[in-house]
């Protein structure tokens, strides 16, 4: 229960941005050794889904250089 509460707290304090890798880093700073798989299972149990940005295409209006 302690680890689960820590994971939920870290996730919420990161404004729902941290995934398993960053949560694992935060836990290891506090001397907790937990695998990414276990963190992922706990996140799934509490329905914690990290937000991420989708890369968008940006149109370029300048022409390419002739020597390129």
N, CA, C and O atoms as a GROMACS GRO file, in nm:
protein
  272
    1UNK      N    1   0.081  -0.120   0.000
    1UNK     CA    2   0.000   0.000   0.000
    1UNK      C    3   0.085   0.126   0.000
    1UNK      O    4   0.049   0.226  -0.063
    2UNK      N    5   0.198   0.123   0.069
    2UNK     CA    6   0.284   0.241   0.076
    2UNK      C    7   0.337   0.278  -0.063
    2UNK      O    8   0.335   0.395  -0.102
    3UNK      N    9   0.383   0.177  -0.137
    3UNK     CA   10   0.436   0.202  -0.271
    3UNK      C   11   0.326   0.255  -0.362
    3UNK      O   12   0.348   0.348  -0.439
    4UNK      N   13   0.208   0.196  -0.352
    4UNK     CA   14   0.096   0.240  -0.436
    4UNK      C   15   0.062   0.386  -0.410
    4UNK      O   16   0.039   0.463  -0.503
    5UNK      N   17   0.059   0.424  -0.283
    5UNK     CA   18   0.029   0.563  -0.248
    5UNK      C   19   0.137   0.657  -0.299
    5UNK      O   20   0.107   0.767  -0.347
    6UNK      N   21   0.264   0.614  -0.289
    6UNK     CA   22   0.374   0.696  -0.339
    6UNK      C   23   0.363   0.717  -0.490
    6UNK      O   24   0.383   0.828  -0.540
    7UNK      N   25   0.331   0.610  -0.562
    7UNK     CA   26   0.320   0.619  -0.708
    7UNK      C   27   0.207   0.714  -0.747
    7UNK      O   28   0.224   0.796  -0.837
    8UNK      N   29   0.093   0.702  -0.680
    8UNK     CA   30  -0.020   0.791  -0.710
    8UNK      C   31   0.015   0.936  -0.678
    8UNK      O   32  -0.019   1.026  -0.754
    9UNK      N   33   0.084   0.958  -0.565
    9UNK     CA   34   0.124   1.094  -0.528
    9UNK      C   35   0.222   1.154  -0.627
    9UNK      O   36   0.209   1.270  -0.666
   10UNK      N   37   0.322   1.075  -0.670
   10UNK     CA   38   0.420   1.124  -0.768
   10UNK      C   39   0.350   1.157  -0.898
   10UNK      O   40   0.378   1.259  -0.961
   11UNK      N   41   0.259   1.070  -0.940
   11UNK     CA   42   0.187   1.091  -1.066
   11UNK      C   43   0.104   1.220  -1.060
   11UNK      O   44   0.106   1.299  -1.154
   12UNK      N   45   0.033   1.240  -0.951
   12UNK     CA   46  -0.052   1.360  -0.939
   12UNK      C   47   0.030   1.486  -0.923
   12UNK      O   48  -0.008   1.592  -0.973
   13UNK      N   49   0.144   1.478  -0.854
   13UNK     CA   50   0.228   1.597  -0.836
   13UNK      C   51   0.299   1.636  -0.966
   13UNK      O   52   0.342   1.750  -0.981
   14UNK      N   53   0.310   1.541  -1.059
   14UNK     CA   54   0.371   1.572  -1.189
   14UNK      C   55   0.268   1.624  -1.288
   14UNK      O   56   0.296   1.635  -1.408
   15UNK      N   57   0.150   1.656  -1.241
   15UNK     CA   58   0.038   1.703  -1.325
   15UNK      C   59   0.002   1.601  -1.432
   15UNK      O   60  -0.028   1.636  -1.546
   16UNK      N   61   0.008   1.474  -1.395
   16UNK     CA   62  -0.030   1.359  -1.479
   16UNK      C   63   0.060   1.345  -1.602
   16UNK      O   64   0.016   1.297  -1.706
   17UNK      N   65   0.186   1.387  -1.590
   17UNK     CA   66   0.279   1.377  -1.702
   17UNK      C   67   0.373   1.258  -1.691
   17UNK      O   68   0.413   1.203  -1.794
   18UNK      N   69   0.408   1.217  -1.572
   18UNK     CA   70   0.510   1.114  -1.555
   18UNK      C   71   0.456   0.976  -1.591
   18UNK      O   72   0.344   0.940  -1.557
   19UNK      N   73   0.539   0.902  -1.662
   19UNK     CA   74   0.511   0.762  -1.692
   19UNK      C   75   0.592   0.673  -1.599
   19UNK      O   76   0.641   0.718  -1.496
   20UNK      N   77   0.605   0.547  -1.637
   20UNK     CA   78   0.673   0.451  -1.550
   20UNK      C   79   0.820   0.484  -1.531
   20UNK      O   80   0.874   0.465  -1.422
   21UNK      N   81   0.887   0.532  -1.635
   21UNK     CA   82   1.031   0.558  -1.626
   21UNK      C   83   1.062   0.671  -1.529
   21UNK      O   84   1.150   0.659  -1.444
   22UNK      N   85   0.989   0.781  -1.541
   22UNK     CA   86   1.015   0.895  -1.453
   22UNK      C   87   0.970   0.867  -1.310
   22UNK      O   88   1.034   0.913  -1.215
   23UNK      N   89   0.862   0.792  -1.294
   23UNK     CA   90   0.819   0.755  -1.159
   23UNK      C   91   0.923   0.665  -1.094
   23UNK      O   92   0.951   0.679  -0.975
   24UNK      N   93   0.980   0.574  -1.172
   24UNK     CA   94   1.086   0.487  -1.118
   24UNK      C   95   1.206   0.569  -1.073
   24UNK      O   96   1.264   0.540  -0.968
   25UNK      N   97   1.244   0.672  -1.150
   25UNK     CA   98   1.355   0.759  -1.111
   25UNK      C   99   1.325   0.830  -0.980
   25UNK      O  100   1.411   0.839  -0.892
   26UNK      N  101   1.204   0.881  -0.967
   26UNK     CA  102   1.165   0.952  -0.845
   26UNK      C  103   1.169   0.857  -0.724
   26UNK      O  104   1.213   0.896  -0.616
   27UNK      N  105   1.122   0.735  -0.743
   27UNK     CA  106   1.124   0.639  -0.633
   27UNK      C  107   1.266   0.599  -0.596
   27UNK      O  108   1.297   0.582  -0.478
   28UNK      N  109   1.353   0.585  -0.695
   28UNK     CA  110   1.491   0.546  -0.666
   28UNK      C  111   1.566   0.659  -0.594
   28UNK      O  112   1.659   0.632  -0.518
   29UNK      N  113   1.526   0.784  -0.616
   29UNK     CA  114   1.585   0.895  -0.540
   29UNK      C  115   1.554   0.882  -0.391
   29UNK      O  116   1.634   0.922  -0.306
   30UNK      N  117   1.438   0.823  -0.360
   30UNK     CA  118   1.397   0.804  -0.221
   30UNK      C  119   1.431   0.663  -0.171
   30UNK      O  120   1.375   0.618  -0.070
   31UNK      N  121   1.522   0.594  -0.240
   31UNK     CA  122   1.570   0.460  -0.201
   31UNK      C  123   1.462   0.352  -0.203
   31UNK      O  124   1.464   0.261  -0.121
   32UNK      N  125   1.369   0.361  -0.296
   32UNK     CA  126   1.272   0.254  -0.318
   32UNK      C  127   1.310   0.183  -0.447
   32UNK      O  128   1.335   0.248  -0.549
   33UNK      N  129   1.314   0.051  -0.443
   33UNK     CA  130   1.351  -0.027  -0.561
   33UNK      C  131   1.226  -0.099  -0.612
   33UNK      O  132   1.183  -0.199  -0.554
   34UNK      N  133   1.170  -0.047  -0.720
   34UNK     CA  134   1.047  -0.102  -0.779
   34UNK      C  135   1.069  -0.112  -0.928
   34UNK      O  136   1.126  -0.021  -0.989
   35UNK      N  137   1.024  -0.222  -0.989
   35UNK     CA  138   1.041  -0.238  -1.133
   35UNK      C  139   0.939  -0.154  -1.209
   35UNK      O  140   0.834  -0.119  -1.157
   36UNK      N  141   0.974  -0.124  -1.334
   36UNK     CA  142   0.882  -0.047  -1.419
   36UNK      C  143   0.754  -0.125  -1.444
   36UNK      O  144   0.646  -0.066  -1.455
   37UNK      N  145   0.766  -0.255  -1.453
   37UNK     CA  146   0.648  -0.338  -1.478
   37UNK      C  147   0.549  -0.328  -1.362
   37UNK      O  148   0.428  -0.317  -1.382
   38UNK      N  149   0.601  -0.333  -1.240
   38UNK     CA  150   0.514  -0.322  -1.122
   38UNK      C  151   0.450  -0.184  -1.116
   38UNK      O  152   0.332  -0.172  -1.083
   39UNK      N  153   0.528  -0.080  -1.148
   39UNK     CA  154   0.473   0.056  -1.150
   39UNK      C  155   0.362   0.064  -1.254
   39UNK      O  156   0.258   0.125  -1.229
   40UNK      N  157   0.384   0.002  -1.369
   40UNK     CA  158   0.282   0.001  -1.475
   40UNK      C  159   0.155  -0.069  -1.432
   40UNK      O  160   0.045  -0.024  -1.463
   41UNK      N  161   0.170  -0.180  -1.360
   41UNK     CA  162   0.052  -0.253  -1.311
   41UNK      C  163  -0.026  -0.169  -1.210
   41UNK      O  164  -0.149  -0.168  -1.212
   42UNK      N  165   0.047  -0.100  -1.123
   42UNK     CA  166  -0.020  -0.016  -1.023
   42UNK      C  167  -0.090   0.101  -1.091
   42UNK      O  168  -0.201   0.138  -1.054
   43UNK      N  169  -0.024   0.160  -1.192
   43UNK     CA  170  -0.087   0.270  -1.266
   43UNK      C  171  -0.213   0.222  -1.336
   43UNK      O  172  -0.313   0.293  -1.341
   44UNK      N  173  -0.209   0.101  -1.391
   44UNK     CA  174  -0.326   0.045  -1.458
   44UNK      C  175  -0.439   0.020  -1.357
   44UNK      O  176  -0.556   0.042  -1.386
   45UNK      N  177  -0.402  -0.028  -1.238
   45UNK     CA  178  -0.500  -0.056  -1.133
   45UNK      C  179  -0.577   0.069  -1.093
   45UNK      O  180  -0.698   0.064  -1.071
   46UNK      N  181  -0.506   0.181  -1.085
   46UNK     CA  182  -0.568   0.307  -1.045
   46UNK      C  183  -0.610   0.392  -1.166
   46UNK      O  184  -0.651   0.507  -1.150
   47UNK      N  185  -0.599   0.335  -1.284
   47UNK     CA  186  -0.638   0.401  -1.409
   47UNK      C  187  -0.563   0.533  -1.428
   47UNK      O  188  -0.624   0.635  -1.463
   48UNK      N  189  -0.431   0.532  -1.406
   48UNK     CA  190  -0.346   0.649  -1.424
   48UNK      C  191  -0.283   0.643  -1.562
   48UNK      O  192  -0.204   0.554  -1.591
   49UNK      N  193  -0.318   0.737  -1.647
   49UNK     CA  194  -0.266   0.742  -1.783
   49UNK      C  195  -0.195   0.874  -1.801
   49UNK      O  196  -0.255   0.980  -1.783
   50UNK      N  197  -0.066   0.868  -1.836
   50UNK     CA  198   0.011   0.991  -1.851
   50UNK      C  199  -0.024   1.060  -1.983
   50UNK      O  200  -0.054   0.995  -2.083
   51UNK      N  201  -0.019   1.192  -1.980
   51UNK     CA  202  -0.048   1.269  -2.100
   51UNK      C  203   0.079   1.288  -2.180
   51UNK      O  204   0.188   1.294  -2.124
   52UNK      N  205   0.065   1.296  -2.310
   52UNK     CA  206   0.179   1.318  -2.397
   52UNK      C  207   0.133   1.396  -2.519
   52UNK      O  208   0.014   1.394  -2.553
   53UNK      N  209   0.226   1.464  -2.583
   53UNK     CA  210   0.190   1.542  -2.701
   53UNK      C  211   0.214   1.459  -2.826
   53UNK      O  212   0.308   1.380  -2.832
   54UNK      N  213   0.130   1.479  -2.924
   54UNK     CA  214   0.145   1.412  -3.053
   54UNK      C  215   0.215   1.508  -3.147
   54UNK      O  216   0.175   1.624  -3.159
   55UNK      N  217   0.319   1.461  -3.213
   55UNK     CA  218   0.395   1.546  -3.302
   55UNK      C  219   0.306   1.588  -3.419
   55UNK      O  220   0.238   1.505  -3.481
   56UNK      N  221   0.306   1.716  -3.447
   56UNK     CA  222   0.220   1.771  -3.552
   56UNK      C  223   0.306   1.818  -3.668
   56UNK      O  224   0.418   1.867  -3.649
   57UNK      N  225   0.254   1.804  -3.788
   57UNK     CA  226   0.325   1.851  -3.906
   57UNK      C  227   0.309   2.002  -3.916
   57UNK      O  228   0.198   2.055  -3.903
   58UNK      N  229   0.420   2.071  -3.939
   58UNK     CA  230   0.417   2.216  -3.955
   58UNK      C  231   0.455   2.248  -4.099
   58UNK      O  232   0.562   2.208  -4.146
   59UNK      N  233   0.369   2.319  -4.167
   59UNK     CA  234   0.391   2.353  -4.307
   59UNK      C  235   0.502   2.458  -4.317
   59UNK      O  236   0.505   2.553  -4.239
   60UNK      N  237   0.592   2.441  -4.414
   60UNK     CA  238   0.700   2.536  -4.437
   60UNK      C  239   0.669   2.617  -4.562
   60UNK      O  240   0.639   2.561  -4.668
   61UNK      N  241   0.676   2.749  -4.550
   61UNK     CA  242   0.642   2.835  -4.663
   61UNK      C  243   0.764   2.877  -4.743
   61UNK      O  244   0.750   2.922  -4.857
   62UNK      N  245   0.883   2.864  -4.686
   62UNK     CA  246   1.003   2.905  -4.760
   62UNK      C  247   1.043   2.796  -4.859
   62UNK      O  248   1.019   2.678  -4.836
   63UNK      N  249   1.104   2.838  -4.968
   63UNK     CA  250   1.146   2.744  -5.070
   63UNK      C  251   1.282   2.686  -5.032
   63UNK      O  252   1.360   2.748  -4.959
   64UNK      N  253   1.309   2.568  -5.083
   64UNK     CA  254   1.437   2.505  -5.053
   64UNK      C  255   1.548   2.573  -5.132
   64UNK      O  256   1.524   2.629  -5.239
   65UNK      N  257   1.668   2.567  -5.078
   65UNK     CA  258   1.782   2.631  -5.143
   65UNK      C  259   1.829   2.546  -5.261
   65UNK      O  260   1.818   2.423  -5.256
   66UNK      N  261   1.880   2.609  -5.366
   66UNK     CA  262   1.918   2.533  -5.486
   66UNK      C  263   2.038   2.440  -5.464
   66UNK      O  264   2.049   2.338  -5.533
   67UNK      N  265   2.127   2.471  -5.370
   67UNK     CA  266   2.242   2.386  -5.349
   67UNK      C  267   2.216   2.272  -5.250
   67UNK      O  268   2.307   2.195  -5.220
   68UNK      N  269   2.096   2.261  -5.201
   68UNK     CA  270   2.066   2.157  -5.103
   68UNK      C  271   2.022   2.029  -5.168
   68UNK      O  272   1.993   1.931  -5.098
   0.00000   0.00000   0.00000
